[in-house]
Amino acid sequence: MCFAISINKMFEQDYYLAKYFWPGNSYRIIGFKYPLGFLISSLIGRKRNLKRALTKQERQERRLKREAKEAERKKTSISEQFPGRLNPAKEAHLPDKPNTNIFIRSAYKTQYYSVSEALRMHREMQHSSIYNNPNARVRLRMELNMTTEKKTKMVSDSEELVPVPYPFNHNEKRTILAFAHDQSNRDAAVEAGAEIALGPDMIKKIIKGMFRIDDYDFCVAHTDMASSILPLRGILRSRFPNKINGGLGDNFHEIISKFKDGVKLIIRGDPIMPIWGLCDTVVGRLKMADEELEANIGAVIQALCKHRNPALGK
């Protein structure tokens, strides 16, 4: 019969307890007067061989457990982190319009409002007597159809800056590094808002690591430096200025204004439902006029539609 003994001192008294664990998870407690006159030489029990190599079946079982855990984690995808995509069939049995302006969202069909009506409701909610944030940011959430001409290919995830007709304070510090061949263009870049402007003599220093560019969020370049900055393509990667991302041009004021005041447009696909995507971005402030916010929304939607062939429809 196997049993284990554990001894503990109780408070300040000179008593020790010995617990005898018997089969069936039952034990007896016996008190001993100090000093205790016996020695436990060994503890009898089952030993585990932790260094034993796993069999093929055990490895497969562990792999299946990991895959099940990963599948459970992926259930919390963007379609569940945010309100799910509208499905009119699920709302067919619900009433069309609520009788009051305060109602339970799930008890009625989805309500549609114009931009001006939605802004009016948000301004009322952010009044000083309620949330007291009259200049709150206005976010635009768009559900996307990620399908393309090929059934097996979806619109890829992307991130870009979109210039808006009415810039606003987005409370983001964006550091910009400029490249220009002429000193006059470098001065114009700094005046437009770039932290520093470099010439062709700094290209080799950047390649050798003598000048760090990790502290800069974006890079822009004048067209006279288009061929000189080609060796930096592998270093700058996504920050490499070109015509596509708008970082290469002749007008530094226009280019840097886009990177300083532009709206971040981030497209993310759903890992569970690849045909469905999401874009959530800030388009302005509540204190802006309705016409200005509508113009910013139109610019963002227009830039977003360029990522998918318009011939495919909605």
Backbone torsions as a table, in degrees:
resi	resn	phi	psi	omega
1	MET	NA	128.7	-176.6
2	CYS	-100.6	137.6	174.6
3	PHE	-150.7	159.9	-179.7
4	ALA	-118.9	151.9	-178.4
5	ILE	-122.8	129.5	174.4
6	SER	-126.4	138.0	-174.7
7	ILE	-122.0	131.0	-179.6
8	ASN	-133.6	143.7	176.5
9	LYS	-89.1	132.9	-176.9
10	MET	-98.4	114.2	174.4
11	PHE	48.9	-133.3	-176.6
12	GLU	-99.8	-0.4	-178.8
13	GLN	-81.3	153.0	-179.6
14	ASP	-87.4	53.1	177.5
15	TYR	-120.5	144.6	175.9
16	TYR	-121.8	150.0	177.5
17	LEU	-112.8	135.9	174.6
18	ALA	-116.1	120.5	-179.8
19	LYS	-100.7	122.6	176.6
20	TYR	-101.2	112.7	-179.6
21	PHE	-92.1	116.9	-179.4
22	TRP	-103.7	161.1	176.6
23	PRO	-57.0	144.5	-178.1
24	GLY	94.8	12.8	177.3
25	ASN	60.7	27.8	175.4
26	SER	-111.1	150.7	-179.1
27	TYR	-146.8	163.6	176.4
28	ARG	-121.9	142.6	179.1
29	ILE	-109.7	125.5	-179.5
30	ILE	-123.3	130.3	179.6
31	GLY	-89.5	138.5	178.1
32	PHE	-120.8	141.1	176.8
33	LYS	-83.5	135.9	179.2
34	TYR	-64.3	138.9	-0.7
35	PRO	-83.7	159.5	-179.4
36	LEU	-87.9	127.9	-168.4
37	GLY	-104.5	31.2	174.5
38	PHE	-143.4	163.8	-175.9
39	LEU	-125.3	132.9	177.1
40	ILE	-88.0	114.6	-174.8
41	SER	-87.6	-29.0	-178.0
42	SER	-156.9	158.5	177.4
43	LEU	-115.0	118.4	-175.0
44	ILE	-90.1	129.8	178.2
45	GLY	-179.1	177.7	-178.4
46	ARG	-78.9	133.7	178.7
47	LYS	-99.2	141.3	-179.7
48	ARG	-102.6	134.0	176.6
49	ASN	-97.0	87.5	-174.7
50	LEU	-72.4	-20.4	-177.5
51	LYS	-91.0	6.3	-178.8
52	ARG	-69.9	138.7	179.2
53	ALA	-69.3	140.7	-179.4
54	LEU	-77.5	144.5	176.3
55	THR	-79.1	170.0	-179.8
56	LYS	-63.6	-38.1	179.4
57	GLN	-67.2	-40.5	179.2
58	GLU	-66.1	-39.3	177.2
59	ARG	-63.6	-39.6	178.8
60	GLN	-66.1	-39.6	178.3
61	GLU	-63.6	-41.0	177.8
62	ARG	-65.3	-39.5	178.9
63	ARG	-63.9	-41.5	178.7
64	LEU	-64.3	-36.6	177.4
65	LYS	-65.5	-41.8	178.2
66	ARG	-63.7	-41.9	179.6
67	GLU	-65.2	-39.1	177.8
68	ALA	-65.1	-39.4	178.2
69	LYS	-65.9	-40.3	179.2
70	GLU	-67.3	-39.2	177.5
71	ALA	-64.2	-37.0	177.4
72	GLU	-67.0	-36.9	179.2
73	ARG	-68.5	-37.7	-178.0
74	LYS	-69.7	-13.7	177.5
75	LYS	-63.7	-26.7	177.4
76	THR	-86.2	56.5	-179.7
77	SER	-82.2	-177.8	-177.5
78	ILE	-64.8	-23.1	178.5
79	SER	-70.9	-19.6	177.8
80	GLU	-105.9	-25.2	176.4
81	GLN	-68.1	-30.1	177.8
82	PHE	-115.2	167.8	175.4
83	PRO	-55.7	133.9	-174.9
84	GLY	-64.8	165.3	-179.0
85	ARG	-63.7	144.0	-176.7
86	LEU	-63.6	129.3	176.5
87	ASN	-126.5	97.5	-176.2
88	PRO	-58.4	-28.8	-178.5
89	ALA	-63.5	-32.6	179.9
90	LYS	-74.8	-15.3	-178.7
91	GLU	-107.1	8.8	-174.9
92	ALA	-63.1	-31.8	-176.5
93	HIS	-87.7	-2.8	-176.2
94	LEU	-89.7	154.0	176.3
95	PRO	-63.5	152.4	-177.6
96	ASP	-74.5	-53.0	-173.4
97	LYS	-123.5	138.9	174.2
98	PRO	-76.7	155.8	-179.1
99	ASN	-81.7	-19.8	-179.1
100	THR	-128.4	171.0	179.1
101	ASN	-85.7	-1.3	174.3
102	ILE	-120.2	117.9	-175.5
103	PHE	-153.0	164.5	176.9
104	ILE	-82.9	125.2	-174.2
105	ARG	-58.1	-42.2	-175.4
106	SER	-75.4	-7.9	-176.9
107	ALA	-91.0	-7.0	-178.0
108	TYR	-136.3	165.4	176.7
109	LYS	-67.4	159.9	179.9
110	THR	-60.4	129.9	-178.6
111	GLN	-93.4	140.1	-178.7
112	TYR	-113.5	136.3	-179.3
113	TYR	-132.9	153.7	172.4
114	SER	-73.9	168.5	-178.9
115	VAL	-62.2	-42.9	-179.3
116	SER	-65.2	-39.7	178.4
117	GLU	-66.0	-42.5	179.5
118	ALA	-64.5	-39.8	178.4
119	LEU	-65.9	-38.6	177.8
120	ARG	-61.6	-41.9	179.5
121	MET	-66.5	-39.0	178.9
122	HIS	-67.5	-38.2	178.6
123	ARG	-65.1	-37.0	176.1
124	GLU	-65.0	-38.9	-179.1
125	MET	-69.1	-33.0	-178.2
126	GLN	-92.6	15.8	178.6
127	HIS	-62.5	156.8	-178.1
128	SER	-61.2	-24.3	179.7
129	SER	-82.8	-8.2	-179.5
130	ILE	-117.5	-93.2	-178.1
131	TYR	-90.0	-15.7	174.8
132	ASN	55.5	51.5	176.3
133	ASN	-140.6	68.8	-172.8
134	PRO	-66.7	-17.5	179.6
135	ASN	-111.4	37.0	-178.3
136	ALA	-66.2	157.8	178.4
137	ARG	-74.9	144.2	177.8
138	VAL	-102.9	119.8	-178.3
139	ARG	-104.3	142.5	177.8
140	LEU	-115.7	117.1	-179.7
141	ARG	-108.0	123.3	-176.3
142	MET	-124.0	130.6	174.9
143	GLU	-90.9	134.9	-169.0
144	LEU	-118.3	145.6	170.5
145	ASN	-95.2	112.1	-171.8
146	MET	-92.4	4.8	-177.8
147	THR	-73.2	153.2	177.9
148	THR	-127.8	-166.6	179.0
149	GLU	-63.4	-32.6	178.8
150	LYS	-94.2	134.5	-177.8
151	LYS	-66.7	-29.0	-177.0
152	THR	-91.3	-2.3	-178.0
153	LYS	-117.8	133.5	179.7
154	MET	-115.3	165.1	175.2
155	VAL	-62.3	127.7	-175.9
156	SER	-75.2	152.8	175.1
157	ASP	-64.4	143.7	-177.6
158	SER	-153.2	166.3	178.6
159	GLU	-147.2	128.3	-178.2
160	GLU	-150.5	169.6	176.3
161	LEU	-109.7	130.2	-177.4
162	VAL	-113.2	123.8	175.8
163	PRO	-70.9	139.1	-179.7
164	VAL	-116.6	149.1	-178.5
165	PRO	-66.1	-25.1	-179.3
166	TYR	-126.1	91.8	179.7
167	PRO	-64.0	157.5	-178.9
168	PHE	-146.0	169.5	-179.7
169	ASN	-80.2	109.2	-178.4
170	HIS	-97.5	0.7	177.0
171	ASN	58.1	34.9	176.6
172	GLU	-121.9	129.0	176.2
173	LYS	-90.4	115.4	-178.1
174	ARG	-115.6	115.7	-179.6
175	THR	-93.1	135.6	-172.8
176	ILE	-125.0	132.9	175.3
177	LEU	-109.3	128.6	-176.7
178	ALA	-113.4	149.5	175.7
179	PHE	-123.8	131.1	177.4
180	ALA	-153.2	148.7	-178.1
181	HIS	-82.4	-45.0	-177.9
182	ASP	-87.4	147.9	179.2
183	GLN	-65.6	-34.4	179.5
184	SER	-63.2	-39.7	177.9
185	ASN	-69.4	-34.3	177.6
186	ARG	-67.0	-39.6	176.9
187	ASP	-64.9	-38.5	179.0
188	ALA	-65.5	-34.9	178.7
189	ALA	-66.9	-41.7	178.8
190	VAL	-66.5	-39.4	177.7
191	GLU	-65.4	-31.8	-179.5
192	ALA	-75.8	-16.7	176.9
193	GLY	131.6	1.3	177.8
194	ALA	-73.6	144.6	179.6
195	GLU	-68.9	-38.6	-178.8
196	ILE	-156.2	149.5	177.8
197	ALA	-124.3	129.1	-175.5
198	LEU	-113.0	155.2	177.9
199	GLY	-106.1	-174.8	-177.7
200	PRO	-66.0	-20.8	-179.1
201	ASP	-71.7	-13.9	-178.4
202	MET	-93.3	-5.5	-177.1
203	ILE	-62.8	-47.7	-179.2
204	LYS	-65.7	-34.9	178.8
205	LYS	-66.2	-36.6	177.3
206	ILE	-66.9	-41.5	-179.8
207	ILE	-63.9	-38.7	-179.9
208	LYS	-79.0	-5.8	-179.9
209	GLY	83.9	13.7	179.8
210	MET	-81.2	-14.4	176.6
211	PHE	-132.6	119.3	-176.8
212	ARG	-86.2	133.9	179.3
213	ILE	-115.1	9.5	-178.1
214	ASP	-69.2	-21.2	-176.5
215	ASP	-82.5	-0.1	-176.9
216	TYR	-109.5	133.5	-177.2
217	ASP	-79.6	-36.7	-176.0
218	PHE	-136.8	155.6	177.6
219	CYS	-128.6	136.0	177.3
220	VAL	-127.4	160.1	-177.5
221	ALA	-150.4	147.5	173.2
222	HIS	-80.0	155.0	-177.2
223	THR	-63.7	-22.9	178.4
224	ASP	-72.4	-6.9	177.7
225	MET	-110.7	10.5	-174.7
226	ALA	-59.6	-42.5	-179.1
227	SER	-81.7	-27.5	-176.8
228	SER	-72.7	-29.6	-176.4
229	ILE	-91.0	2.4	180.0
230	LEU	-58.5	-37.6	177.4
231	PRO	-63.4	-14.2	-179.2
232	LEU	-91.1	4.2	-176.6
233	ARG	-59.7	-42.3	-179.5
234	GLY	-73.4	-21.2	-180.0
235	ILE	-87.0	-44.5	-178.2
236	LEU	-78.2	-32.4	179.5
237	ARG	54.4	-116.3	-175.7
238	SER	-67.1	-18.2	179.4
239	ARG	-87.7	-2.1	-177.5
240	PHE	-63.4	123.1	-176.8
241	PRO	-72.3	132.6	176.6
242	ASN	-152.5	179.2	-178.2
243	LYS	-69.6	-29.3	-176.0
244	ILE	-68.3	-48.6	-179.5
245	ASN	-85.9	0.5	176.0
246	GLY	79.3	12.4	-178.3
247	GLY	-89.4	-3.4	-178.1
248	LEU	-120.2	126.5	-179.4
249	GLY	-178.1	-174.2	-178.5
250	ASP	-100.5	-24.6	-176.4
251	ASN	-101.1	98.6	-178.7
252	PHE	-65.2	-33.9	-178.9
253	HIS	-62.4	-43.4	-179.9
254	GLU	-70.0	-41.7	-178.1
255	ILE	-66.0	-49.4	-176.7
256	ILE	-69.0	-33.0	176.3
257	SER	-61.7	-36.5	178.2
258	LYS	-64.7	-44.1	-177.8
259	PHE	-75.2	-26.5	179.2
260	LYS	-80.5	-44.1	-171.6
261	ASP	-110.5	-3.5	-176.9
262	GLY	-68.9	163.2	-179.7
263	VAL	-94.0	133.5	177.2
264	LYS	-75.5	122.4	179.6
265	LEU	-112.3	109.1	-176.6
266	ILE	-114.9	122.0	178.8
267	ILE	-108.0	125.2	-179.9
268	ARG	-130.5	130.9	175.7
269	GLY	-87.9	156.5	178.9
270	ASP	-84.0	124.8	-180.0
271	PRO	-67.1	-23.3	179.5
272	ILE	-86.9	-43.3	179.0
273	MET	-118.0	88.7	-174.4
274	PRO	-61.1	-23.9	-178.6
275	ILE	-76.6	-4.7	-176.6
276	TRP	-118.2	134.5	179.5
277	GLY	-133.9	176.9	-175.4
278	LEU	-146.2	143.1	174.4
279	CYS	-137.4	121.1	-178.3
280	ASP	-127.5	114.6	-174.7
281	THR	-141.8	163.2	178.5
282	VAL	-95.3	131.7	-176.1
283	VAL	-116.2	-4.5	179.5
284	GLY	165.1	-164.3	179.6
285	ARG	-122.1	154.3	-176.9
286	LEU	-64.6	-27.9	-179.0
287	LYS	-75.8	-9.7	177.0
288	MET	-72.7	155.6	178.6
289	ALA	-68.9	154.7	-179.5
290	ASP	-60.1	-39.0	-179.2
291	GLU	-64.2	-37.6	179.4
292	GLU	-67.8	-42.4	178.7
293	LEU	-66.0	-39.4	178.1
294	GLU	-64.6	-37.3	177.8
295	ALA	-66.0	-40.8	177.3
296	ASN	-65.0	-41.0	178.4
297	ILE	-62.1	-42.6	178.6
298	GLY	-62.2	-39.1	179.0
299	ALA	-66.2	-39.3	179.5
300	VAL	-67.4	-43.9	-179.8
301	ILE	-65.1	-39.7	178.7
302	GLN	-62.7	-41.5	177.6
303	ALA	-68.4	-34.1	-179.3
304	LEU	-68.9	-37.2	-177.7
305	CYS	-68.5	-17.6	179.2
306	LYS	-70.2	-15.1	-178.3
307	HIS	-80.9	-6.2	-177.8
308	ARG	-139.0	143.6	-178.9
309	ASN	-62.5	120.1	-178.7
310	PRO	-64.8	-19.7	179.0
311	ALA	-67.2	-18.5	-179.9
312	LEU	-77.2	-12.6	-179.7
313	GLY	80.6	-162.3	-177.2
314	LYS	-75.5	NA	NA
